[in-house]
Amino acid sequence: MDEIKGRQESLLEIEQLKLDNARLRQRMDKMRKWNDSLLQKNWQESEDQTLLQFSEQQREVPTPQELLQELRIHQEELRVQNEELPEIRYSLEESRSR
């Protein structure tokens, strides 16, 4: 009689373990779905942020015409500085001679 009772208890424990296992599988499935949705959301946000940064960078890149204009301005500044150099040199030499 004790042996039958022991087997019945073992069978009940096995059934309980099966139920617990099924519950754990359900929880794991929910967690996987939740994790997948978080990953998808983070990936989407990351992609959106990357696209936003790229579009901002695109706006910051000067056009060839703008670059050419900037180059011409710098060239003119250098030309003016070069023209001033002999005058400054002459002033320095004059100041030394005094």
CNS distance restraints for C-alpha pairs under 8 A (distance, minus, plus):
assign (resid   1 and name CA) (resid   5 and name CA) 6.26 0.50 0.50
assign (resid   2 and name CA) (resid   6 and name CA) 6.01 0.50 0.50
assign (resid   3 and name CA) (resid   7 and name CA) 6.22 0.50 0.50
assign (resid   4 and name CA) (resid   8 and name CA) 6.13 0.50 0.50
assign (resid   5 and name CA) (resid   9 and name CA) 6.17 0.50 0.50
assign (resid   6 and name CA) (resid  10 and name CA) 6.15 0.50 0.50
assign (resid   7 and name CA) (resid  11 and name CA) 6.07 0.50 0.50
assign (resid   8 and name CA) (resid  12 and name CA) 6.12 0.50 0.50
assign (resid   9 and name CA) (resid  13 and name CA) 6.11 0.50 0.50
assign (resid  10 and name CA) (resid  14 and name CA) 6.12 0.50 0.50
assign (resid  11 and name CA) (resid  15 and name CA) 6.12 0.50 0.50
assign (resid  12 and name CA) (resid  16 and name CA) 6.07 0.50 0.50
assign (resid  13 and name CA) (resid  17 and name CA) 6.06 0.50 0.50
assign (resid  14 and name CA) (resid  18 and name CA) 6.16 0.50 0.50
assign (resid  15 and name CA) (resid  19 and name CA) 6.27 0.50 0.50
assign (resid  16 and name CA) (resid  20 and name CA) 6.12 0.50 0.50
assign (resid  17 and name CA) (resid  21 and name CA) 5.93 0.50 0.50
assign (resid  18 and name CA) (resid  22 and name CA) 6.14 0.50 0.50
assign (resid  19 and name CA) (resid  23 and name CA) 6.20 0.50 0.50
assign (resid  20 and name CA) (resid  24 and name CA) 6.09 0.50 0.50
assign (resid  21 and name CA) (resid  25 and name CA) 6.16 0.50 0.50
assign (resid  22 and name CA) (resid  26 and name CA) 6.27 0.50 0.50
assign (resid  23 and name CA) (resid  27 and name CA) 6.20 0.50 0.50
assign (resid  24 and name CA) (resid  28 and name CA) 6.00 0.50 0.50
assign (resid  25 and name CA) (resid  29 and name CA) 6.03 0.50 0.50
assign (resid  26 and name CA) (resid  30 and name CA) 6.20 0.50 0.50
assign (resid  27 and name CA) (resid  31 and name CA) 6.07 0.50 0.50
assign (resid  28 and name CA) (resid  32 and name CA) 5.99 0.50 0.50
assign (resid  29 and name CA) (resid  33 and name CA) 6.15 0.50 0.50
assign (resid  30 and name CA) (resid  34 and name CA) 6.05 0.50 0.50
assign (resid  31 and name CA) (resid  35 and name CA) 5.88 0.50 0.50
assign (resid  32 and name CA) (resid  36 and name CA) 5.92 0.50 0.50
assign (resid  33 and name CA) (resid  37 and name CA) 6.09 0.50 0.50
assign (resid  34 and name CA) (resid  38 and name CA) 6.18 0.50 0.50
assign (resid  35 and name CA) (resid  39 and name CA) 6.08 0.50 0.50
assign (resid  36 and name CA) (resid  40 and name CA) 6.02 0.50 0.50
assign (resid  37 and name CA) (resid  41 and name CA) 6.01 0.50 0.50
assign (resid  38 and name CA) (resid  42 and name CA) 5.99 0.50 0.50
assign (resid  39 and name CA) (resid  43 and name CA) 5.89 0.50 0.50
assign (resid  40 and name CA) (resid  44 and name CA) 6.00 0.50 0.50
assign (resid  41 and name CA) (resid  45 and name CA) 6.09 0.50 0.50
assign (resid  42 and name CA) (resid  46 and name CA) 5.94 0.50 0.50
assign (resid  43 and name CA) (resid  47 and name CA) 6.00 0.50 0.50
assign (resid  44 and name CA) (resid  48 and name CA) 6.00 0.50 0.50
assign (resid  45 and name CA) (resid  49 and name CA) 6.03 0.50 0.50
assign (resid  46 and name CA) (resid  50 and name CA) 6.09 0.50 0.50
assign (resid  47 and name CA) (resid  51 and name CA) 6.13 0.50 0.50
assign (resid  48 and name CA) (resid  52 and name CA) 6.10 0.50 0.50
assign (resid  49 and name CA) (resid  53 and name CA) 6.11 0.50 0.50
assign (resid  50 and name CA) (resid  54 and name CA) 6.05 0.50 0.50
assign (resid  51 and name CA) (resid  55 and name CA) 6.07 0.50 0.50
assign (resid  52 and name CA) (resid  56 and name CA) 6.16 0.50 0.50
assign (resid  53 and name CA) (resid  57 and name CA) 6.09 0.50 0.50
assign (resid  54 and name CA) (resid  58 and name CA) 6.10 0.50 0.50
assign (resid  55 and name CA) (resid  59 and name CA) 6.42 0.50 0.50
assign (resid  56 and name CA) (resid  60 and name CA) 6.48 0.50 0.50
assign (resid  57 and name CA) (resid  61 and name CA) 6.43 0.50 0.50
assign (resid  62 and name CA) (resid  66 and name CA) 5.84 0.50 0.50
assign (resid  62 and name CA) (resid  67 and name CA) 6.34 0.50 0.50
assign (resid  63 and name CA) (resid  67 and name CA) 6.32 0.50 0.50
assign (resid  64 and name CA) (resid  68 and name CA) 6.08 0.50 0.50
assign (resid  65 and name CA) (resid  69 and name CA) 6.15 0.50 0.50
assign (resid  66 and name CA) (resid  70 and name CA) 6.17 0.50 0.50
assign (resid  67 and name CA) (resid  71 and name CA) 6.13 0.50 0.50
assign (resid  68 and name CA) (resid  72 and name CA) 6.23 0.50 0.50
assign (resid  69 and name CA) (resid  73 and name CA) 6.31 0.50 0.50
assign (resid  70 and name CA) (resid  74 and name CA) 6.34 0.50 0.50
assign (resid  71 and name CA) (resid  75 and name CA) 6.12 0.50 0.50
assign (resid  72 and name CA) (resid  76 and name CA) 6.17 0.50 0.50
assign (resid  73 and name CA) (resid  77 and name CA) 6.27 0.50 0.50
assign (resid  74 and name CA) (resid  78 and name CA) 6.18 0.50 0.50
assign (resid  75 and name CA) (resid  79 and name CA) 6.17 0.50 0.50
assign (resid  76 and name CA) (resid  80 and name CA) 6.22 0.50 0.50
assign (resid  77 and name CA) (resid  81 and name CA) 6.22 0.50 0.50
assign (resid  78 and name CA) (resid  82 and name CA) 6.06 0.50 0.50
assign (resid  79 and name CA) (resid  83 and name CA) 6.25 0.50 0.50
assign (resid  80 and name CA) (resid  84 and name CA) 6.32 0.50 0.50
assign (resid  81 and name CA) (resid  85 and name CA) 6.30 0.50 0.50
assign (resid  82 and name CA) (resid  86 and name CA) 7.67 0.50 0.50
assign (resid  83 and name CA) (resid  87 and name CA) 7.64 0.50 0.50
assign (resid  84 and name CA) (resid  88 and name CA) 6.25 0.50 0.50
assign (resid  85 and name CA) (resid  89 and name CA) 6.06 0.50 0.50
assign (resid  86 and name CA) (resid  90 and name CA) 6.05 0.50 0.50
assign (resid  87 and name CA) (resid  91 and name CA) 6.22 0.50 0.50
assign (resid  88 and name CA) (resid  92 and name CA) 6.15 0.50 0.50
assign (resid  89 and name CA) (resid  93 and name CA) 6.20 0.50 0.50
assign (resid  90 and name CA) (resid  94 and name CA) 6.11 0.50 0.50
assign (resid  91 and name CA) (resid  95 and name CA) 6.09 0.50 0.50
assign (resid  92 and name CA) (resid  96 and name CA) 6.23 0.50 0.50
assign (resid  93 and name CA) (resid  97 and name CA) 6.26 0.50 0.50
assign (resid  94 and name CA) (resid  98 and name CA) 6.55 0.50 0.50
